[in-house]
Amino acid sequence: MKVEQAAPFGMRDKIGYMAGDLGNNVAFQLQSSFLMLFYTDVLQIPAAMAGTMFLMARIFDAVTDVLMGHLIDKQPTTDQGKYRPWLRKMSGFLALMTFLIFQSGLQDASMTVKIGYMWVTYLLWGSIFYTSVNIPYGSMAGVISPNPSDRSALSTFRTIGASTANLFIGVGVPLIIYHEIDGHQVVKTDATFTIVAGAAALISFTALMVCYRLTTERVKIPVSDGPRESFFQIVGKLLKNRALVGVIVASLGMLMATTTIGQMNNYVYARVYNSTIGVSASNLINQILTLTITAPLGLALARRFGKKEITSVGMFLASVMFMLLWLIGPRSIYIHIAIVAAVYILYGFYYSQVWAMIPDVVDDIQITMGNRDGGTVYALNSFARKIGQAISGALVGWSLSYIGYDAQQLELSNQVQNGIFTMSTLIPAGAFLLAALSLFFIYPLNHQRVEENNQKLHS
């Protein structure tokens, strides 16, 4: 591994990397939080059918993530770097598909047409274009700087970018997409969703181009002169590394939890508490807490105690808080918002540091196995994230159908409301616990070992 002479790592890289996750997350959060709602309430596709599509499509997404990582690792490094050129080539296509998956004009088409369109556009969005941007973007953290502290800073700035995107999407969109009918909050079925998607696509493309312009790849990965192992040989070897397995399982649990929260908040606040303001208020509070408390505090705590140490505790306490929310079953929306806000502070320690943990895993693999397939490592972590999203999307869709949710029914029965509340709390509680246990018992890269690995590679 060679560190090229370039302009020193600094604020330009941090701002650029922050913009990259803003661009990624505007597209990701719009579909993650609102696509199920769009399918069920605008296109009126059965929730179970949409959930099945999410499960199958995201499993396919996960496979293409790994293939994409392997493809990147095989490519030689150019003058622009190994990963940055993909942002320039593919960001426009991601923006286009972000717009196309939210087409309200199809609501009067036949169910066959709507379901076919749902499958084709979502597969193109997630399996091809989001993958071709997100995998190289995430892999960049390991080559912008070899220093673990710099990587923690990049991870923190990435969290700030993601939180800023969540403010745009999580706070603004609920205020736009709902209107009131007979005292009940229901989703608009006009062109509103399509217009919102167009604006998000423009923001996404612009931010990713800022990332491309401001970041610099300093660590040049040499191309091996020996025979190249096959894709399956590489993946098989990598999965023998405990650090990679630990972060993969943690990512699966984390995405199961957060995807469920994002999807279910629309139903909990709008249909159980009958407050669309609650959706925006909760998202606003959560992101402000992430930006003002979790991001700076997480960086300081990680430097003092270690990434593994603070993330494992945070995820465990997040699980406890959601169990508490289920047991209390508060009638007050304010208590619900307060408990979820506390969860976001705790889970945010993991989210603010996970992108610095991936390069630590790559370093560990280089030391223990002699190879450095950074793109494939990041892609395997993304694979787990996609599986987590797939399981969450399927569980939400199937559960909504099981409890008898009907988007056309203005007033939901107590049974349906209780079902919505139960699934919105117990699924995240179990998923956060899975992530915590993986970090406690599988992931081995504590603070001391990370520092030792860095000294071995760069001393």
C-alpha positions as CSV (number, residue, x, y, z in Angstrom):
1,M,0.0,0.0,0.0
2,K,1.5,3.3,-1.1
3,V,0.6,6.8,0.1
4,E,0.9,9.3,-2.7
5,Q,2.2,12.8,-2.2
6,A,-0.8,15.1,-2.5
7,A,-2.4,18.1,-0.8
8,P,-2.7,17.3,2.9
9,F,-5.9,15.8,4.2
10,G,-8.1,18.5,5.5
11,M,-11.5,20.3,5.5
12,R,-11.8,20.1,1.7
13,D,-11.9,16.3,1.9
14,K,-14.3,16.3,4.9
15,I,-16.8,18.7,3.1
16,G,-16.6,16.7,-0.1
17,Y,-17.2,13.4,1.7
18,M,-20.0,14.9,3.7
19,A,-21.6,16.0,0.4
20,G,-21.3,12.5,-1.0
21,D,-23.4,11.0,1.7
22,L,-25.9,13.9,1.5
23,G,-26.3,12.9,-2.2
24,N,-26.5,9.2,-1.5
25,N,-28.9,9.6,1.4
26,V,-31.3,11.9,-0.2
27,A,-32.0,9.2,-2.8
28,F,-31.8,6.4,-0.2
29,Q,-34.0,7.9,2.5
30,L,-36.7,9.0,0.1
31,Q,-37.2,5.4,-1.1
32,S,-36.5,3.8,2.3
33,S,-39.0,5.9,4.2
34,F,-41.7,6.6,1.7
35,L,-41.6,4.1,-1.2
36,M,-43.7,1.5,0.7
37,L,-46.2,4.3,1.5
38,F,-46.2,5.4,-2.1
39,Y,-46.9,1.8,-3.3
40,T,-49.7,1.1,-0.8
41,D,-51.5,4.5,-0.6
42,V,-50.9,6.1,-4.0
43,L,-50.5,3.2,-6.5
44,Q,-52.7,1.0,-4.1
45,I,-50.5,-2.1,-4.6
46,P,-51.2,-4.7,-1.9
47,A,-48.7,-4.3,1.0
48,A,-47.8,-8.0,1.0
49,M,-47.0,-7.8,-2.7
50,A,-44.8,-4.8,-2.2
51,G,-43.1,-6.4,0.8
52,T,-42.3,-9.5,-1.3
53,M,-40.8,-7.3,-4.0
54,F,-38.6,-5.6,-1.4
55,L,-37.4,-8.9,-0.1
56,M,-36.5,-10.4,-3.4
57,A,-35.2,-7.2,-5.1
58,R,-33.0,-6.3,-2.1
59,I,-31.5,-9.8,-2.0
60,F,-30.6,-9.3,-5.6
61,D,-29.3,-5.8,-4.7
62,A,-27.1,-7.4,-2.1
63,V,-25.6,-9.8,-4.7
64,T,-24.9,-7.0,-7.2
65,D,-23.2,-5.0,-4.4
66,V,-20.6,-7.7,-3.9
67,L,-20.1,-8.1,-7.6
68,M,-19.7,-4.4,-7.9
69,G,-17.0,-4.4,-5.2
70,H,-15.2,-7.2,-6.9
71,L,-15.3,-5.3,-10.2
72,I,-13.9,-2.2,-8.7
73,D,-11.0,-4.1,-7.0
74,K,-10.0,-5.6,-10.4
75,Q,-9.8,-2.2,-12.0
76,P,-6.4,-0.3,-12.0
77,T,-6.1,3.0,-10.3
78,T,-6.4,6.0,-12.7
79,D,-5.1,9.5,-12.3
80,Q,-8.4,10.4,-10.7
81,G,-8.2,7.4,-8.3
82,K,-9.8,4.0,-8.2
83,Y,-13.3,5.0,-6.8
84,R,-14.0,8.7,-7.6
85,P,-14.5,8.2,-11.4
86,W,-17.6,6.0,-10.7
87,L,-19.3,9.0,-9.1
88,R,-18.9,11.1,-12.2
89,K,-20.1,8.3,-14.5
90,M,-23.1,6.9,-12.6
91,S,-24.6,9.7,-10.4
92,G,-26.8,11.0,-13.2
93,F,-28.4,7.6,-13.8
94,L,-29.1,7.3,-10.0
95,A,-30.8,10.7,-10.1
96,L,-32.9,9.7,-13.1
97,M,-34.1,6.5,-11.4
98,T,-34.8,8.2,-8.1
99,F,-37.3,10.3,-10.1
100,L,-38.8,7.5,-12.1
101,I,-39.7,5.2,-9.2
102,F,-42.2,7.7,-7.8
103,Q,-44.5,8.2,-10.8
104,S,-48.0,9.1,-9.5
105,G,-49.4,9.1,-13.0
106,L,-49.5,5.3,-13.0
107,Q,-52.2,5.1,-10.3
108,D,-55.0,4.5,-12.9
109,A,-53.1,1.9,-14.8
110,S,-53.9,-1.8,-14.5
111,M,-52.5,-3.7,-11.5
112,T,-50.3,-5.7,-13.9
113,V,-48.7,-2.6,-15.3
114,K,-48.2,-1.1,-11.8
115,I,-46.6,-4.2,-10.5
116,G,-44.4,-4.7,-13.5
117,Y,-43.3,-1.0,-13.4
118,M,-42.6,-1.4,-9.6
119,W,-40.3,-4.4,-10.2
120,V,-38.4,-3.0,-13.2
121,T,-37.8,0.5,-11.8
122,Y,-36.9,-0.6,-8.3
123,L,-34.4,-3.2,-9.6
124,L,-32.7,-0.6,-11.8
125,W,-32.6,1.9,-9.0
126,G,-31.2,-0.3,-6.3
127,S,-29.4,-3.2,-8.0
128,I,-27.6,-1.2,-10.7
129,F,-27.4,2.5,-10.2
130,Y,-27.5,3.0,-6.4
131,T,-25.0,0.2,-6.2
132,S,-22.7,1.7,-8.8
133,V,-22.5,4.9,-6.8
134,N,-22.7,3.8,-3.2
135,I,-20.1,1.0,-3.3
136,P,-17.2,3.2,-4.7
137,Y,-18.3,6.1,-2.5
138,G,-18.1,4.1,0.7
139,S,-14.8,2.5,-0.4
140,M,-13.2,5.9,-0.7
141,A,-12.9,6.4,3.0
142,G,-10.0,3.9,3.1
143,V,-7.9,5.7,0.4
144,I,-8.6,9.4,1.2
145,S,-6.3,8.9,4.2
146,P,-4.5,6.0,5.9
147,N,-4.8,7.6,9.4
148,P,-7.5,6.1,11.7
149,S,-8.3,9.5,13.2
150,D,-8.8,11.0,9.8
151,R,-11.1,8.1,8.9
152,S,-13.1,8.7,12.1
153,A,-13.4,12.4,11.1
154,L,-14.6,11.3,7.6
155,S,-17.1,9.0,9.2
156,T,-18.4,11.8,11.4
157,F,-18.7,14.2,8.4
158,R,-20.4,11.4,6.5
159,T,-22.9,11.2,9.4
160,I,-23.5,15.0,9.1
161,G,-24.2,14.6,5.4
162,A,-26.6,11.8,6.0
163,S,-28.4,13.7,8.8
164,T,-28.7,16.8,6.6
165,A,-30.3,14.6,3.9
166,N,-32.6,13.1,6.6
167,L,-33.7,16.7,7.5
168,F,-34.6,17.4,3.9
169,I,-36.5,14.1,3.5
170,G,-37.7,13.2,7.0
171,V,-38.9,16.6,8.0
172,G,-40.0,18.2,4.7
173,V,-41.6,15.4,2.8
174,P,-44.3,14.5,5.5
175,L,-45.4,18.2,5.5
176,I,-46.0,18.0,1.8
177,I,-47.4,14.6,1.0
178,Y,-50.4,14.5,3.4
179,H,-53.7,16.3,3.5
180,E,-56.8,16.1,5.7
181,I,-60.0,14.4,4.8
182,D,-62.9,14.3,7.3
183,G,-60.4,14.9,10.2
184,H,-58.0,12.2,9.1
185,Q,-54.5,12.5,7.6
186,V,-54.2,10.7,4.3
187,V,-51.6,10.7,1.5
188,K,-52.1,12.9,-1.5
189,T,-52.5,11.0,-4.7
190,D,-51.8,13.8,-7.2
191,A,-48.3,14.6,-8.7
192,T,-46.9,15.6,-5.3
193,F,-44.7,12.5,-4.8
194,T,-43.3,12.8,-8.4
195,I,-42.4,16.5,-7.8
196,V,-40.7,15.6,-4.5
197,A,-38.7,12.9,-6.2
198,G,-37.6,15.2,-8.9
199,A,-36.3,17.7,-6.4
200,A,-34.5,14.9,-4.5
201,A,-32.9,13.7,-7.7
202,L,-31.5,17.1,-8.4
203,I,-30.1,17.5,-4.9
204,S,-28.6,14.0,-5.1
205,F,-26.8,14.6,-8.4
206,T,-25.4,18.0,-7.3
207,A,-24.1,16.8,-4.0
208,L,-22.4,13.8,-5.5
209,M,-20.6,16.0,-8.0
210,V,-19.4,18.2,-5.2
211,C,-18.0,15.0,-3.6
212,Y,-16.2,14.1,-6.8
213,R,-14.6,17.6,-7.1
214,L,-13.5,18.1,-3.5
215,T,-12.1,14.7,-2.4
216,T,-8.6,13.3,-3.1
217,E,-7.5,9.6,-3.1
218,R,-4.1,9.5,-1.5
219,V,-3.6,5.8,-0.8
220,K,-2.8,4.0,-4.0
221,I,-3.5,0.3,-4.0
222,P,-1.0,-1.6,-6.1
223,V,-2.2,-4.2,-8.6
224,S,-1.0,-7.7,-7.7
225,D,1.5,-9.3,-10.1
226,G,0.5,-12.8,-9.1
227,P,-2.4,-14.9,-10.3
228,R,-5.7,-13.3,-9.4
229,E,-8.0,-15.4,-7.2
230,S,-11.6,-16.0,-8.3
231,F,-14.4,-14.0,-6.9
232,F,-15.7,-16.9,-4.8
233,Q,-12.2,-17.6,-3.5
234,I,-11.8,-14.0,-2.4
235,V,-15.2,-13.8,-0.7
236,G,-14.6,-17.2,1.0
237,K,-11.3,-16.0,2.5
238,L,-12.7,-12.6,3.6
239,L,-15.6,-14.2,5.4
240,K,-13.1,-16.1,7.6
241,N,-12.1,-12.7,9.1
242,R,-13.9,-12.2,12.5
243,A,-13.8,-8.4,12.2
244,L,-15.6,-8.5,8.8
245,V,-18.2,-11.0,10.0
246,G,-18.9,-8.9,13.2
247,V,-19.5,-5.7,11.3
248,I,-21.6,-7.5,8.7
249,V,-24.0,-8.9,11.3
250,A,-24.1,-5.6,13.1
251,S,-25.0,-3.8,9.8
252,L,-27.7,-6.3,9.1
253,G,-29.3,-5.6,12.5
254,M,-28.9,-1.9,12.3
255,L,-30.5,-1.6,8.9
256,M,-33.4,-3.9,9.9
257,A,-34.0,-1.6,12.8
258,T,-33.7,1.8,11.1
259,T,-35.5,0.8,7.9
260,T,-38.5,-0.4,10.0
261,I,-38.5,2.8,12.1
262,G,-38.4,4.9,8.9
263,Q,-41.2,3.1,7.2
264,M,-43.4,2.6,10.3
265,N,-43.2,6.1,11.6
266,N,-45.4,7.2,8.7
267,Y,-48.1,4.8,9.9
268,V,-47.6,5.3,13.6
269,Y,-47.8,9.1,13.7
270,A,-50.2,9.7,10.8
271,R,-52.6,6.8,11.3
272,V,-52.3,5.9,15.0
273,Y,-51.6,9.4,16.5
274,N,-53.4,11.1,13.6
275,S,-50.5,13.7,13.3
276,T,-48.4,14.2,10.2
277,I,-46.7,16.9,12.2
278,G,-45.5,14.2,14.4
279,V,-43.6,12.5,11.6
280,S,-41.7,15.7,10.7
281,A,-41.2,16.7,14.4
282,S,-39.7,13.3,15.3
283,N,-37.4,13.4,12.2
284,L,-36.4,17.0,12.9
285,I,-35.5,16.3,16.6
286,N,-33.7,13.1,15.7
287,Q,-31.5,14.7,13.1
288,I,-30.8,17.8,15.2
289,L,-29.7,15.5,18.1
290,T,-27.5,13.5,15.7
291,L,-25.8,16.7,14.3
292,T,-25.4,18.5,17.6
293,I,-24.8,15.6,20.1
294,T,-24.0,12.3,18.5
295,A,-21.6,13.3,15.7
296,P,-19.2,15.4,17.8
297,L,-19.6,13.3,21.0
298,G,-19.2,10.0,19.1
299,L,-15.9,11.2,17.5
300,A,-14.6,12.3,20.9
301,L,-15.7,9.1,22.6
302,A,-14.3,6.9,19.8
303,R,-10.9,8.5,20.1
304,R,-10.9,8.1,23.9
305,F,-12.5,4.6,24.3
306,G,-12.6,3.1,20.8
307,K,-15.2,2.5,18.1
308,K,-16.2,-1.0,19.2
309,E,-16.6,0.1,22.8
310,I,-19.0,2.9,22.2
311,T,-21.0,1.4,19.4
312,S,-21.8,-1.9,21.1
313,V,-23.0,-0.1,24.2
314,G,-25.1,2.3,22.2
315,M,-26.8,-0.4,20.2
316,F,-27.6,-2.4,23.3
317,L,-29.2,0.6,25.0
318,A,-31.2,1.4,21.9
319,S,-32.7,-2.1,22.0
320,V,-33.6,-1.6,25.7
321,M,-35.3,1.8,24.9
322,F,-37.5,0.2,22.2
323,M,-38.5,-2.6,24.6
324,L,-39.5,0.1,27.1
325,L,-41.5,1.9,24.4
326,W,-43.4,-1.3,23.7
327,L,-44.1,-1.9,27.4
328,I,-45.3,1.6,28.0
329,G,-47.4,1.9,24.9
330,P,-47.8,5.6,25.5
331,R,-51.0,7.4,24.5
332,S,-49.1,10.7,24.3
333,I,-47.3,11.3,21.1
334,Y,-44.8,13.5,22.9
335,I,-43.6,10.5,25.1
336,H,-43.2,8.4,21.9
337,I,-41.2,11.1,20.2
338,A,-39.0,11.6,23.3
339,I,-38.1,7.9,23.6
340,V,-37.4,7.5,19.8
341,A,-35.1,10.6,20.1
342,A,-33.2,8.9,22.9
343,V,-32.8,5.9,20.7
344,Y,-31.4,8.0,17.9
345,I,-28.7,9.4,20.2
346,L,-27.7,5.9,21.2
347,Y,-27.8,4.3,17.8
348,G,-26.1,7.4,16.4
349,F,-22.8,6.4,18.0
350,Y,-22.7,3.4,15.8
351,Y,-23.8,5.3,12.7
352,S,-21.2,8.0,13.2
353,Q,-18.4,5.5,13.4
354,V,-19.3,2.5,11.3
355,W,-17.8,4.1,8.1
356,A,-14.5,4.4,10.0
357,M,-14.8,0.8,11.1
358,I,-14.8,-0.6,7.6
359,P,-11.3,0.7,6.8
360,D,-10.2,-0.7,10.1
361,V,-11.5,-4.1,8.9
362,V,-9.6,-3.7,5.6
363,D,-6.4,-3.0,7.5
364,D,-7.0,-6.1,9.7
365,I,-7.5,-8.3,6.6
366,Q,-4.3,-7.0,5.0
367,I,-2.4,-7.8,8.2
368,T,-3.9,-11.3,8.8
369,M,-4.5,-12.4,5.2
370,G,-2.1,-10.3,3.0
371,N,-4.7,-8.9,0.6
372,R,-6.5,-5.6,0.6
373,D,-9.8,-6.0,-1.4
374,G,-11.3,-2.8,0.0
375,G,-14.1,-2.6,-2.6
376,T,-15.2,-6.2,-1.9
377,V,-15.0,-5.7,1.9
378,Y,-17.2,-2.6,1.7
379,A,-19.6,-4.4,-0.7
380,L,-19.9,-7.4,1.7
381,N,-20.9,-4.9,4.4
382,S,-23.4,-3.3,1.9
383,F,-24.7,-6.8,1.2
384,A,-25.6,-7.2,4.9
385,R,-27.2,-3.8,4.9
386,K,-29.3,-4.7,1.8
387,I,-30.4,-8.0,3.5
388,G,-31.4,-6.1,6.5
389,Q,-33.5,-3.7,4.4
390,A,-35.0,-6.7,2.6
391,I,-36.0,-8.4,5.8
392,S,-37.4,-5.2,7.2
393,G,-39.3,-4.4,4.0
394,A,-40.8,-7.8,3.8
395,L,-41.8,-7.9,7.5
396,V,-43.4,-4.5,7.3
397,G,-45.4,-5.4,4.1
398,W,-46.5,-8.8,5.3
399,S,-47.3,-7.5,8.8
400,L,-49.5,-4.7,7.5
401,S,-51.4,-7.2,5.4
402,Y,-51.7,-9.6,8.4
403,I,-53.1,-7.0,10.7
404,G,-55.6,-5.9,8.1
405,Y,-54.3,-2.5,7.2
406,D,-56.4,-0.8,4.5
407,A,-55.1,2.5,3.1
408,Q,-58.6,3.4,1.9
409,Q,-60.0,3.1,5.5
410,L,-60.0,6.5,7.1
411,E,-60.4,5.4,10.7
412,L,-58.4,2.3,11.7
413,S,-59.7,-0.2,14.2
414,N,-58.0,-0.5,17.6
415,Q,-56.7,-3.9,16.5
416,V,-55.0,-2.5,13.5
417,Q,-53.6,0.4,15.5
418,N,-52.2,-1.9,18.1
419,G,-50.7,-4.1,15.4
420,I,-48.9,-1.1,13.9
421,F,-47.6,0.0,17.3
422,T,-46.3,-3.5,18.1
423,M,-44.4,-4.1,14.9
424,S,-43.0,-0.6,15.0
425,T,-41.3,-1.3,18.4
426,L,-40.5,-5.0,18.7
427,I,-38.8,-5.4,15.3
428,P,-36.3,-2.6,16.0
429,A,-35.7,-3.8,19.5
430,G,-34.8,-7.3,18.3
431,A,-32.7,-5.9,15.4
432,F,-30.7,-3.5,17.6
433,L,-30.0,-6.3,20.1
434,L,-28.7,-8.5,17.3
435,A,-26.3,-5.7,16.3
436,A,-25.1,-5.2,19.9
437,L,-24.4,-8.9,20.4
438,S,-22.4,-9.0,17.2
439,L,-20.3,-6.1,18.3
440,F,-19.8,-7.4,21.8
441,F,-18.9,-11.0,21.0
442,I,-17.8,-11.3,17.3
443,Y,-16.1,-8.0,16.3
444,P,-12.6,-8.1,17.7
445,L,-11.2,-4.7,16.8
446,N,-11.1,-2.9,20.1
447,H,-9.3,0.4,20.6
448,Q,-5.9,-1.2,21.3
449,R,-5.9,-3.5,18.4
450,V,-6.9,-0.8,15.9
451,E,-3.9,1.3,17.0
452,E,-1.6,-1.7,16.8
453,N,-2.7,-2.5,13.3
454,N,-2.1,1.1,12.2
455,Q,1.4,1.0,13.6
456,K,2.1,-2.3,11.7
457,L,1.0,-0.9,8.4
458,H,2.3,2.7,8.5
459,S,5.3,2.7,10.9
